[in-house]
Amino acid sequence: MKSWVLMTTLPAEIRALADLLDGADERDAMYQGFVTTIVSLIYLNSGVLQEGSLTLNSQLSLESLSRYLRYLSIEEVTPLMPTEQLLTRMAKQGYIEKVRELVTGEP
């Protein structure tokens, strides 16, 4: 039988903070869930996730953020706010960074 164990790499002083998330605030908890999901997707794709679709050849295309958001049914709007507004808020708070590629011109 295989087991997976989730381990944290956070320093002990951060793990000791009891009030990182306010469980009573449903909107805050929902926002943190979206942030965690999107940051995790970026991390799992080697730290870079294209906003639009990028086809390398007829058989291979890079995963795109749009594709994942479509799977989650939040491509246009989340229960909190429009998706573009959510991504802008995440960028302002430093969770993600939008970089324009010079080669393709795509963000």
PDB file as gemmi writes it, atoms N, CA and C in Angstrom:
CRYST1    1.000    1.000    1.000  90.00  90.00  90.00 P 1                      
ATOM      1  N   MET A   1       0.838  -1.174   0.000  1.00  0.00           N  
ATOM      2  CA  MET A   1       0.000   0.000   0.000  1.00  0.00           C  
ATOM      3  C   MET A   1       0.888   1.244   0.000  1.00  0.00           C  
ATOM      4  N   LYS A   2       0.588   2.195  -0.905  1.00  0.00           N  
ATOM      5  CA  LYS A   2       1.364   3.431  -0.995  1.00  0.00           C  
ATOM      6  C   LYS A   2       0.701   4.517  -0.170  1.00  0.00           C  
ATOM      7  N   SER A   3       1.500   5.371   0.394  1.00  0.00           N  
ATOM      8  CA  SER A   3       0.995   6.502   1.170  1.00  0.00           C  
ATOM      9  C   SER A   3       1.694   7.764   0.717  1.00  0.00           C  
ATOM     10  N   TRP A   4       0.965   8.847   0.752  1.00  0.00           N  
ATOM     11  CA  TRP A   4       1.521  10.164   0.467  1.00  0.00           C  
ATOM     12  C   TRP A   4       1.434  10.982   1.733  1.00  0.00           C  
ATOM     13  N   VAL A   5       2.505  11.673   2.053  1.00  0.00           N  
ATOM     14  CA  VAL A   5       2.547  12.489   3.255  1.00  0.00           C  
ATOM     15  C   VAL A   5       2.803  13.931   2.842  1.00  0.00           C  
ATOM     16  N   LEU A   6       1.963  14.821   3.320  1.00  0.00           N  
ATOM     17  CA  LEU A   6       2.149  16.239   3.059  1.00  0.00           C  
ATOM     18  C   LEU A   6       3.053  16.806   4.136  1.00  0.00           C  
ATOM     19  N   MET A   7       4.146  17.418   3.708  1.00  0.00           N  
ATOM     20  CA  MET A   7       5.095  18.003   4.657  1.00  0.00           C  
ATOM     21  C   MET A   7       5.220  19.488   4.362  1.00  0.00           C  
ATOM     22  N   THR A   8       5.365  20.279   5.391  1.00  0.00           N  
ATOM     23  CA  THR A   8       5.527  21.709   5.217  1.00  0.00           C  
ATOM     24  C   THR A   8       6.998  22.096   5.221  1.00  0.00           C  
ATOM     25  N   THR A   9       7.313  23.119   4.467  1.00  0.00           N  
ATOM     26  CA  THR A   9       8.669  23.648   4.464  1.00  0.00           C  
ATOM     27  C   THR A   9       8.695  25.030   5.108  1.00  0.00           C  
ATOM     28  N   LEU A  10       7.579  25.420   5.714  1.00  0.00           N  
ATOM     29  CA  LEU A  10       7.503  26.715   6.378  1.00  0.00           C  
ATOM     30  C   LEU A  10       8.339  26.709   7.653  1.00  0.00           C  
ATOM     31  N   PRO A  11       8.971  27.834   7.956  1.00  0.00           N  
ATOM     32  CA  PRO A  11       9.721  27.926   9.205  1.00  0.00           C  
ATOM     33  C   PRO A  11       8.788  27.754  10.409  1.00  0.00           C  
ATOM     34  N   ALA A  12       9.332  27.290  11.520  1.00  0.00           N  
ATOM     35  CA  ALA A  12       8.538  27.013  12.724  1.00  0.00           C  
ATOM     36  C   ALA A  12       7.796  28.245  13.225  1.00  0.00           C  
ATOM     37  N   GLU A  13       8.405  29.444  13.123  1.00  0.00           N  
ATOM     38  CA  GLU A  13       7.739  30.646  13.625  1.00  0.00           C  
ATOM     39  C   GLU A  13       6.473  30.988  12.822  1.00  0.00           C  
ATOM     40  N   ILE A  14       6.454  30.632  11.550  1.00  0.00           N  
ATOM     41  CA  ILE A  14       5.245  30.868  10.750  1.00  0.00           C  
ATOM     42  C   ILE A  14       4.208  29.792  11.046  1.00  0.00           C  
ATOM     43  N   ARG A  15       4.643  28.537  11.170  1.00  0.00           N  
ATOM     44  CA  ARG A  15       3.702  27.454  11.483  1.00  0.00           C  
ATOM     45  C   ARG A  15       3.032  27.675  12.822  1.00  0.00           C  
ATOM     46  N   ALA A  16       3.709  28.350  13.737  1.00  0.00           N  
ATOM     47  CA  ALA A  16       3.165  28.567  15.082  1.00  0.00           C  
ATOM     48  C   ALA A  16       2.056  29.621  15.110  1.00  0.00           C  
ATOM     49  N   LEU A  17       1.953  30.425  14.051  1.00  0.00           N  
ATOM     50  CA  LEU A  17       0.900  31.438  14.016  1.00  0.00           C  
ATOM     51  C   LEU A  17      -0.462  30.758  13.904  1.00  0.00           C  
ATOM     52  N   ALA A  18      -1.327  31.023  14.851  1.00  0.00           N  
ATOM     53  CA  ALA A  18      -2.624  30.339  14.889  1.00  0.00           C  
ATOM     54  C   ALA A  18      -3.649  30.963  13.953  1.00  0.00           C  
ATOM     55  N   ASP A  19      -3.505  32.229  13.627  1.00  0.00           N  
ATOM     56  CA  ASP A  19      -4.562  32.915  12.889  1.00  0.00           C  
ATOM     57  C   ASP A  19      -4.165  33.298  11.467  1.00  0.00           C  
ATOM     58  N   LEU A  20      -3.492  32.397  10.754  1.00  0.00           N  
ATOM     59  CA  LEU A  20      -3.149  32.687   9.367  1.00  0.00           C  
ATOM     60  C   LEU A  20      -4.398  32.828   8.519  1.00  0.00           C  
ATOM     61  N   LEU A  21      -5.373  31.984   8.751  1.00  0.00           N  
ATOM     62  CA  LEU A  21      -6.648  32.061   8.039  1.00  0.00           C  
ATOM     63  C   LEU A  21      -7.770  32.254   9.040  1.00  0.00           C  
ATOM     64  N   ASP A  22      -8.678  33.126   8.687  1.00  0.00           N  
ATOM     65  CA  ASP A  22      -9.845  33.346   9.529  1.00  0.00           C  
ATOM     66  C   ASP A  22     -10.949  32.414   9.040  1.00  0.00           C  
ATOM     67  N   GLY A  23     -11.118  31.289   9.695  1.00  0.00           N  
ATOM     68  CA  GLY A  23     -12.107  30.301   9.277  1.00  0.00           C  
ATOM     69  C   GLY A  23     -13.537  30.798   9.341  1.00  0.00           C  
ATOM     70  N   ALA A  24     -13.782  31.842  10.121  1.00  0.00           N  
ATOM     71  CA  ALA A  24     -15.135  32.374  10.239  1.00  0.00           C  
ATOM     72  C   ALA A  24     -15.521  33.200   9.015  1.00  0.00           C  
ATOM     73  N   ASP A  25     -14.553  33.741   8.318  1.00  0.00           N  
ATOM     74  CA  ASP A  25     -14.822  34.563   7.140  1.00  0.00           C  
ATOM     75  C   ASP A  25     -14.834  33.662   5.906  1.00  0.00           C  
ATOM     76  N   GLU A  26     -16.020  33.329   5.425  1.00  0.00           N  
ATOM     77  CA  GLU A  26     -16.177  32.398   4.309  1.00  0.00           C  
ATOM     78  C   GLU A  26     -15.538  32.936   3.032  1.00  0.00           C  
ATOM     79  N   ARG A  27     -15.661  34.226   2.771  1.00  0.00           N  
ATOM     80  CA  ARG A  27     -15.086  34.819   1.558  1.00  0.00           C  
ATOM     81  C   ARG A  27     -13.554  34.756   1.590  1.00  0.00           C  
ATOM     82  N   ASP A  28     -12.967  34.992   2.772  1.00  0.00           N  
ATOM     83  CA  ASP A  28     -11.519  34.916   2.901  1.00  0.00           C  
ATOM     84  C   ASP A  28     -11.042  33.482   2.685  1.00  0.00           C  
ATOM     85  N   ALA A  29     -11.748  32.545   3.253  1.00  0.00           N  
ATOM     86  CA  ALA A  29     -11.387  31.134   3.085  1.00  0.00           C  
ATOM     87  C   ALA A  29     -11.500  30.720   1.613  1.00  0.00           C  
ATOM     88  N   MET A  30     -12.533  31.198   0.922  1.00  0.00           N  
ATOM     89  CA  MET A  30     -12.718  30.881  -0.494  1.00  0.00           C  
ATOM     90  C   MET A  30     -11.585  31.504  -1.319  1.00  0.00           C  
ATOM     91  N   TYR A  31     -11.238  32.749  -1.017  1.00  0.00           N  
ATOM     92  CA  TYR A  31     -10.150  33.423  -1.732  1.00  0.00           C  
ATOM     93  C   TYR A  31      -8.839  32.666  -1.529  1.00  0.00           C  
ATOM     94  N   GLN A  32      -8.538  32.279  -0.278  1.00  0.00           N  
ATOM     95  CA  GLN A  32      -7.313  31.538  -0.012  1.00  0.00           C  
ATOM     96  C   GLN A  32      -7.310  30.189  -0.731  1.00  0.00           C  
ATOM     97  N   GLY A  33      -8.475  29.584  -0.884  1.00  0.00           N  
ATOM     98  CA  GLY A  33      -8.573  28.332  -1.646  1.00  0.00           C  
ATOM     99  C   GLY A  33      -8.219  28.535  -3.108  1.00  0.00           C  
ATOM    100  N   PHE A  34      -8.732  29.619  -3.709  1.00  0.00           N  
ATOM    101  CA  PHE A  34      -8.399  29.922  -5.101  1.00  0.00           C  
ATOM    102  C   PHE A  34      -6.913  30.234  -5.247  1.00  0.00           C  
ATOM    103  N   VAL A  35      -6.372  31.030  -4.323  1.00  0.00           N  
ATOM    104  CA  VAL A  35      -4.953  31.380  -4.358  1.00  0.00           C  
ATOM    105  C   VAL A  35      -4.107  30.112  -4.282  1.00  0.00           C  
ATOM    106  N   THR A  36      -4.421  29.252  -3.346  1.00  0.00           N  
ATOM    107  CA  THR A  36      -3.665  28.013  -3.168  1.00  0.00           C  
ATOM    108  C   THR A  36      -3.732  27.147  -4.422  1.00  0.00           C  
ATOM    109  N   THR A  37      -4.905  27.040  -5.017  1.00  0.00           N  
ATOM    110  CA  THR A  37      -5.074  26.221  -6.221  1.00  0.00           C  
ATOM    111  C   THR A  37      -4.252  26.771  -7.377  1.00  0.00           C  
ATOM    112  N   ILE A  38      -4.341  28.062  -7.633  1.00  0.00           N  
ATOM    113  CA  ILE A  38      -3.640  28.654  -8.771  1.00  0.00           C  
ATOM    114  C   ILE A  38      -2.128  28.628  -8.558  1.00  0.00           C  
ATOM    115  N   VAL A  39      -1.673  28.959  -7.355  1.00  0.00           N  
ATOM    116  CA  VAL A  39      -0.238  28.914  -7.071  1.00  0.00           C  
ATOM    117  C   VAL A  39       0.279  27.479  -7.183  1.00  0.00           C  
ATOM    118  N   SER A  40      -0.503  26.510  -6.734  1.00  0.00           N  
ATOM    119  CA  SER A  40      -0.108  25.098  -6.840  1.00  0.00           C  
ATOM    120  C   SER A  40       0.021  24.670  -8.299  1.00  0.00           C  
ATOM    121  N   LEU A  41      -0.925  25.095  -9.140  1.00  0.00           N  
ATOM    122  CA  LEU A  41      -0.859  24.758 -10.564  1.00  0.00           C  
ATOM    123  C   LEU A  41       0.399  25.336 -11.205  1.00  0.00           C  
ATOM    124  N   ILE A  42       0.722  26.564 -10.857  1.00  0.00           N  
ATOM    125  CA  ILE A  42       1.932  27.186 -11.392  1.00  0.00           C  
ATOM    126  C   ILE A  42       3.167  26.425 -10.910  1.00  0.00           C  
ATOM    127  N   TYR A  43       3.202  26.102  -9.631  1.00  0.00           N  
ATOM    128  CA  TYR A  43       4.331  25.362  -9.061  1.00  0.00           C  
ATOM    129  C   TYR A  43       4.504  24.001  -9.739  1.00  0.00           C  
ATOM    130  N   LEU A  44       3.403  23.290  -9.956  1.00  0.00           N  
ATOM    131  CA  LEU A  44       3.463  21.959 -10.567  1.00  0.00           C  
ATOM    132  C   LEU A  44       3.864  21.997 -12.034  1.00  0.00           C  
ATOM    133  N   ASN A  45       3.782  23.167 -12.656  1.00  0.00           N  
ATOM    134  CA  ASN A  45       4.197  23.336 -14.044  1.00  0.00           C  
ATOM    135  C   ASN A  45       5.552  24.046 -14.111  1.00  0.00           C  
ATOM    136  N   SER A  46       6.441  23.684 -13.202  1.00  0.00           N  
ATOM    137  CA  SER A  46       7.816  24.195 -13.149  1.00  0.00           C  
ATOM    138  C   SER A  46       7.891  25.704 -12.946  1.00  0.00           C  
ATOM    139  N   GLY A  47       6.899  26.270 -12.277  1.00  0.00           N  
ATOM    140  CA  GLY A  47       6.937  27.679 -11.929  1.00  0.00           C  
ATOM    141  C   GLY A  47       6.459  28.625 -13.003  1.00  0.00           C  
ATOM    142  N   VAL A  48       6.026  28.095 -14.154  1.00  0.00           N  
ATOM    143  CA  VAL A  48       5.559  28.939 -15.250  1.00  0.00           C  
ATOM    144  C   VAL A  48       4.299  28.315 -15.835  1.00  0.00           C  
ATOM    145  N   LEU A  49       3.278  29.121 -15.980  1.00  0.00           N  
ATOM    146  CA  LEU A  49       2.035  28.639 -16.569  1.00  0.00           C  
ATOM    147  C   LEU A  49       1.541  29.689 -17.547  1.00  0.00           C  
ATOM    148  N   GLN A  50       1.477  29.336 -18.818  1.00  0.00           N  
ATOM    149  CA  GLN A  50       1.044  30.278 -19.844  1.00  0.00           C  
ATOM    150  C   GLN A  50      -0.396  30.699 -19.604  1.00  0.00           C  
ATOM    151  N   GLU A  51      -0.701  31.967 -19.894  1.00  0.00           N  
ATOM    152  CA  GLU A  51      -2.076  32.441 -19.720  1.00  0.00           C  
ATOM    153  C   GLU A  51      -2.948  31.933 -20.851  1.00  0.00           C  
ATOM    154  N   GLY A  52      -2.449  31.998 -22.076  1.00  0.00           N  
ATOM    155  CA  GLY A  52      -3.179  31.496 -23.238  1.00  0.00           C  
ATOM    156  C   GLY A  52      -2.600  30.169 -23.654  1.00  0.00           C  
ATOM    157  N   SER A  53      -3.115  29.617 -24.733  1.00  0.00           N  
ATOM    158  CA  SER A  53      -2.581  28.329 -25.184  1.00  0.00           C  
ATOM    159  C   SER A  53      -1.368  28.564 -26.072  1.00  0.00           C  
ATOM    160  N   LEU A  54      -0.382  27.722 -25.941  1.00  0.00           N  
ATOM    161  CA  LEU A  54       0.840  27.822 -26.727  1.00  0.00           C  
ATOM    162  C   LEU A  54       1.118  26.443 -27.305  1.00  0.00           C  
ATOM    163  N   THR A  55       1.054  26.325 -28.612  1.00  0.00           N  
ATOM    164  CA  THR A  55       1.291  25.045 -29.259  1.00  0.00           C  
ATOM    165  C   THR A  55       2.718  25.001 -29.777  1.00  0.00           C  
ATOM    166  N   LEU A  56       3.460  23.988 -29.339  1.00  0.00           N  
ATOM    167  CA  LEU A  56       4.846  23.846 -29.779  1.00  0.00           C  
ATOM    168  C   LEU A  56       4.921  23.139 -31.127  1.00  0.00           C  
ATOM    169  N   ASN A  57       4.117  22.128 -31.323  1.00  0.00           N  
ATOM    170  CA  ASN A  57       3.960  21.472 -32.626  1.00  0.00           C  
ATOM    171  C   ASN A  57       2.581  20.830 -32.634  1.00  0.00           C  
ATOM    172  N   SER A  58       2.259  20.057 -33.645  1.00  0.00           N  
ATOM    173  CA  SER A  58       0.902  19.533 -33.764  1.00  0.00           C  
ATOM    174  C   SER A  58       0.518  18.580 -32.637  1.00  0.00           C  
ATOM    175  N   GLN A  59       1.503  17.981 -31.956  1.00  0.00           N  
ATOM    176  CA  GLN A  59       1.191  17.006 -30.929  1.00  0.00           C  
ATOM    177  C   GLN A  59       1.446  17.496 -29.510  1.00  0.00           C  
ATOM    178  N   LEU A  60       2.211  18.569 -29.340  1.00  0.00           N  
ATOM    179  CA  LEU A  60       2.627  18.988 -28.012  1.00  0.00           C  
ATOM    180  C   LEU A  60       2.216  20.433 -27.764  1.00  0.00           C  
ATOM    181  N   SER A  61       1.518  20.662 -26.678  1.00  0.00           N  
ATOM    182  CA  SER A  61       1.200  22.036 -26.300  1.00  0.00           C  
ATOM    183  C   SER A  61       1.420  22.185 -24.802  1.00  0.00           C  
ATOM    184  N   LEU A  62       1.865  23.345 -24.390  1.00  0.00           N  
ATOM    185  CA  LEU A  62       2.069  23.595 -22.976  1.00  0.00           C  
ATOM    186  C   LEU A  62       0.730  23.745 -22.284  1.00  0.00           C  
ATOM    187  N   GLU A  63       0.673  23.307 -21.039  1.00  0.00           N  
ATOM    188  CA  GLU A  63      -0.539  23.518 -20.264  1.00  0.00           C  
ATOM    189  C   GLU A  63      -0.738  25.009 -20.083  1.00  0.00           C  
ATOM    190  N   SER A  64      -1.977  25.438 -20.088  1.00  0.00           N  
ATOM    191  CA  SER A  64      -2.231  26.862 -19.910  1.00  0.00           C  
ATOM    192  C   SER A  64      -3.150  27.082 -18.721  1.00  0.00           C  
ATOM    193  N   LEU A  65      -3.013  28.250 -18.145  1.00  0.00           N  
ATOM    194  CA  LEU A  65      -3.864  28.622 -17.024  1.00  0.00           C  
ATOM    195  C   LEU A  65      -5.328  28.588 -17.446  1.00  0.00           C  
ATOM    196  N   SER A  66      -5.615  29.051 -18.644  1.00  0.00           N  
ATOM    197  CA  SER A  66      -6.994  29.065 -19.145  1.00  0.00           C  
ATOM    198  C   SER A  66      -7.603  27.663 -19.137  1.00  0.00           C  
ATOM    199  N   ARG A  67      -6.797  26.690 -19.525  1.00  0.00           N  
ATOM    200  CA  ARG A  67      -7.278  25.304 -19.569  1.00  0.00           C  
ATOM    201  C   ARG A  67      -7.647  24.804 -18.173  1.00  0.00           C  
ATOM    202  N   TYR A  68      -6.782  25.068 -17.194  1.00  0.00           N  
ATOM    203  CA  TYR A  68      -7.070  24.649 -15.828  1.00  0.00           C  
ATOM    204  C   TYR A  68      -8.296  25.380 -15.270  1.00  0.00           C  
ATOM    205  N   LEU A  69      -8.396  26.666 -15.544  1.00  0.00           N  
ATOM    206  CA  LEU A  69      -9.554  27.423 -15.058  1.00  0.00           C  
ATOM    207  C   LEU A  69     -10.842  26.897 -15.686  1.00  0.00           C  
ATOM    208  N   ARG A  70     -10.776  26.472 -16.945  1.00  0.00           N  
ATOM    209  CA  ARG A  70     -11.943  25.897 -17.620  1.00  0.00           C  
ATOM    210  C   ARG A  70     -12.342  24.582 -16.938  1.00  0.00           C  
ATOM    211  N   TYR A  71     -11.347  23.753 -16.561  1.00  0.00           N  
ATOM    212  CA  TYR A  71     -11.638  22.504 -15.846  1.00  0.00           C  
ATOM    213  C   TYR A  71     -12.344  22.774 -14.519  1.00  0.00           C  
ATOM    214  N   LEU A  72     -11.969  23.876 -13.868  1.00  0.00           N  
ATOM    215  CA  LEU A  72     -12.557  24.231 -12.577  1.00  0.00           C  
ATOM    216  C   LEU A  72     -13.849  25.034 -12.718  1.00  0.00           C  
ATOM    217  N   SER A  73     -14.247  25.303 -13.955  1.00  0.00           N  
ATOM    218  CA  SER A  73     -15.447  26.098 -14.263  1.00  0.00           C  
ATOM    219  C   SER A  73     -15.361  27.512 -13.693  1.00  0.00           C  
ATOM    220  N   ILE A  74     -14.164  28.079 -13.722  1.00  0.00           N  
ATOM    221  CA  ILE A  74     -13.983  29.471 -13.271  1.00  0.00           C  
ATOM    222  C   ILE A  74     -13.185  30.257 -14.306  1.00  0.00           C  
ATOM    223  N   GLU A  75     -13.338  29.902 -15.576  1.00  0.00           N  
ATOM    224  CA  GLU A  75     -12.558  30.566 -16.616  1.00  0.00           C  
ATOM    225  C   GLU A  75     -12.916  32.051 -16.725  1.00  0.00           C  
ATOM    226  N   GLU A  76     -14.179  32.390 -16.560  1.00  0.00           N  
ATOM    227  CA  GLU A  76     -14.608  33.782 -16.701  1.00  0.00           C  
ATOM    228  C   GLU A  76     -14.884  34.458 -15.365  1.00  0.00           C  
ATOM    229  N   VAL A  77     -15.510  33.715 -14.446  1.00  0.00           N  
ATOM    230  CA  VAL A  77     -15.925  34.314 -13.181  1.00  0.00           C  
ATOM    231  C   VAL A  77     -15.843  33.281 -12.063  1.00  0.00           C  
ATOM    232  N   THR A  78     -15.430  33.744 -10.879  1.00  0.00           N  
ATOM    233  CA  THR A  78     -15.404  32.900  -9.682  1.00  0.00           C  
ATOM    234  C   THR A  78     -16.583  33.317  -8.808  1.00  0.00           C  
ATOM    235  N   PRO A  79     -16.911  32.564  -7.772  1.00  0.00           N  
ATOM    236  CA  PRO A  79     -17.993  32.985  -6.873  1.00  0.00           C  
ATOM    237  C   PRO A  79     -17.685  34.312  -6.154  1.00  0.00           C  
ATOM    238  N   LEU A  80     -16.426  34.720  -6.138  1.00  0.00           N  
ATOM    239  CA  LEU A  80     -16.038  35.954  -5.459  1.00  0.00           C  
ATOM    240  C   LEU A  80     -16.035  37.169  -6.371  1.00  0.00           C  
ATOM    241  N   MET A  81     -15.468  37.009  -7.576  1.00  0.00           N  
ATOM    242  CA  MET A  81     -15.272  38.130  -8.484  1.00  0.00           C  
ATOM    243  C   MET A  81     -14.912  37.576  -9.859  1.00  0.00           C  
ATOM    244  N   PRO A  82     -14.903  38.423 -10.892  1.00  0.00           N  
ATOM    245  CA  PRO A  82     -14.435  37.945 -12.201  1.00  0.00           C  
ATOM    246  C   PRO A  82     -13.008  37.406 -12.096  1.00  0.00           C  
ATOM    247  N   THR A  83     -12.702  36.375 -12.857  1.00  0.00           N  
ATOM    248  CA  THR A  83     -11.412  35.695 -12.778  1.00  0.00           C  
ATOM    249  C   THR A  83     -10.252  36.652 -13.040  1.00  0.00           C  
ATOM    250  N   GLU A  84     -10.380  37.528 -14.029  1.00  0.00           N  
ATOM    251  CA  GLU A  84      -9.298  38.470 -14.331  1.00  0.00           C  
ATOM    252  C   GLU A  84      -9.035  39.388 -13.140  1.00  0.00           C  
ATOM    253  N   GLN A  85     -10.090  39.790 -12.468  1.00  0.00           N  
ATOM    254  CA  GLN A  85      -9.953  40.633 -11.273  1.00  0.00           C  
ATOM    255  C   GLN A  85      -9.263  39.853 -10.150  1.00  0.00           C  
ATOM    256  N   LEU A  86      -9.591  38.574 -10.004  1.00  0.00           N  
ATOM    257  CA  LEU A  86      -8.959  37.725  -9.003  1.00  0.00           C  
ATOM    258  C   LEU A  86      -7.455  37.599  -9.273  1.00  0.00           C  
ATOM    259  N   LEU A  87      -7.083  37.366 -10.546  1.00  0.00           N  
ATOM    260  CA  LEU A  87      -5.670  37.235 -10.901  1.00  0.00           C  
ATOM    261  C   LEU A  87      -4.930  38.555 -10.696  1.00  0.00           C  
ATOM    262  N   THR A  88      -5.584  39.669 -10.993  1.00  0.00           N  
ATOM    263  CA  THR A  88      -4.979  40.983 -10.768  1.00  0.00           C  
ATOM    264  C   THR A  88      -4.742  41.214  -9.286  1.00  0.00           C  
ATOM    265  N   ARG A  89      -5.715  40.839  -8.459  1.00  0.00           N  
ATOM    266  CA  ARG A  89      -5.574  40.984  -7.001  1.00  0.00           C  
ATOM    267  C   ARG A  89      -4.434  40.115  -6.481  1.00  0.00           C  
ATOM    268  N   MET A  90      -4.339  38.887  -6.996  1.00  0.00           N  
ATOM    269  CA  MET A  90      -3.262  37.992  -6.584  1.00  0.00           C  
ATOM    270  C   MET A  90      -1.902  38.570  -6.963  1.00  0.00           C  
ATOM    271  N   ALA A  91      -1.807  39.193  -8.136  1.00  0.00           N  
ATOM    272  CA  ALA A  91      -0.549  39.798  -8.580  1.00  0.00           C  
ATOM    273  C   ALA A  91      -0.190  40.987  -7.689  1.00  0.00           C  
ATOM    274  N   LYS A  92      -1.177  41.818  -7.340  1.00  0.00           N  
ATOM    275  CA  LYS A  92      -0.920  42.971  -6.472  1.00  0.00           C  
ATOM    276  C   LYS A  92      -0.453  42.526  -5.092  1.00  0.00           C  
ATOM    277  N   GLN A  93      -0.953  41.390  -4.618  1.00  0.00           N  
ATOM    278  CA  GLN A  93      -0.577  40.886  -3.301  1.00  0.00           C  
ATOM    279  C   GLN A  93       0.708  40.057  -3.343  1.00  0.00           C  
ATOM    280  N   GLY A  94       1.271  39.868  -4.525  1.00  0.00           N  
ATOM    281  CA  GLY A  94       2.559  39.190  -4.645  1.00  0.00           C  
ATOM    282  C   GLY A  94       2.499  37.680  -4.742  1.00  0.00           C  
ATOM    283  N   TYR A  95       1.307  37.114  -4.915  1.00  0.00           N  
ATOM    284  CA  TYR A  95       1.204  35.650  -5.044  1.00  0.00           C  
ATOM    285  C   TYR A  95       1.714  35.169  -6.394  1.00  0.00           C  
ATOM    286  N   ILE A  96       1.432  35.934  -7.443  1.00  0.00           N  
ATOM    287  CA  ILE A  96       1.831  35.556  -8.795  1.00  0.00           C  
ATOM    288  C   ILE A  96       2.438  36.771  -9.475  1.00  0.00           C  
ATOM    289  N   GLU A  97       3.112  36.528 -10.575  1.00  0.00           N  
ATOM    290  CA  GLU A  97       3.708  37.603 -11.354  1.00  0.00           C  
ATOM    291  C   GLU A  97       3.381  37.355 -12.818  1.00  0.00           C  
ATOM    292  N   LYS A  98       2.892  38.377 -13.483  1.00  0.00           N  
ATOM    293  CA  LYS A  98       2.563  38.261 -14.897  1.00  0.00           C  
ATOM    294  C   LYS A  98       3.738  38.796 -15.696  1.00  0.00           C  
ATOM    295  N   VAL A  99       4.292  37.950 -16.551  1.00  0.00           N  
ATOM    296  CA  VAL A  99       5.461  38.307 -17.339  1.00  0.00           C  
ATOM    297  C   VAL A  99       5.115  38.141 -18.813  1.00  0.00           C  
ATOM    298  N   ARG A 100       5.430  39.157 -19.603  1.00  0.00           N  
ATOM    299  CA  ARG A 100       5.193  39.057 -21.052  1.00  0.00           C  
ATOM    300  C   ARG A 100       6.434  38.473 -21.707  1.00  0.00           C  
ATOM    301  N   GLU A 101       6.216  37.396 -22.458  1.00  0.00           N  
ATOM    302  CA  GLU A 101       7.307  36.728 -23.156  1.00  0.00           C  
ATOM    303  C   GLU A 101       7.660  37.529 -24.404  1.00  0.00           C  
ATOM    304  N   LEU A 102       8.927  37.789 -24.605  1.00  0.00           N  
ATOM    305  CA  LEU A 102       9.347  38.560 -25.767  1.00  0.00           C  
ATOM    306  C   LEU A 102       9.242  37.769 -27.057  1.00  0.00           C  
ATOM    307  N   VAL A 103       9.387  36.447 -26.987  1.00  0.00           N  
ATOM    308  CA  VAL A 103       9.364  35.609 -28.180  1.00  0.00           C  
ATOM    309  C   VAL A 103       7.972  35.549 -28.791  1.00  0.00           C  
ATOM    310  N   THR A 104       6.961  35.208 -27.980  1.00  0.00           N  
ATOM    311  CA  THR A 104       5.610  35.044 -28.512  1.00  0.00           C  
ATOM    312  C   THR A 104       4.748  36.280 -28.294  1.00  0.00           C  
ATOM    313  N   GLY A 105       5.137  37.153 -27.388  1.00  0.00           N  
ATOM    314  CA  GLY A 105       4.334  38.328 -27.082  1.00  0.00           C  
ATOM    315  C   GLY A 105       3.152  38.021 -26.203  1.00  0.00           C  
ATOM    316  N   GLU A 106       3.040  36.763 -25.747  1.00  0.00           N  
ATOM    317  CA  GLU A 106       1.909  36.354 -24.910  1.00  0.00           C  
ATOM    318  C   GLU A 106       2.249  36.464 -23.444  1.00  0.00           C  
ATOM    319  N   PRO A 107       1.275  36.918 -22.607  1.00  0.00           N  
ATOM    320  CA  PRO A 107       1.523  36.958 -21.155  1.00  0.00           C  
ATOM    321  C   PRO A 107       1.490  35.567 -20.547  1.00  0.00           C  
TER     322      PRO A 107                                                      
END                                                                             
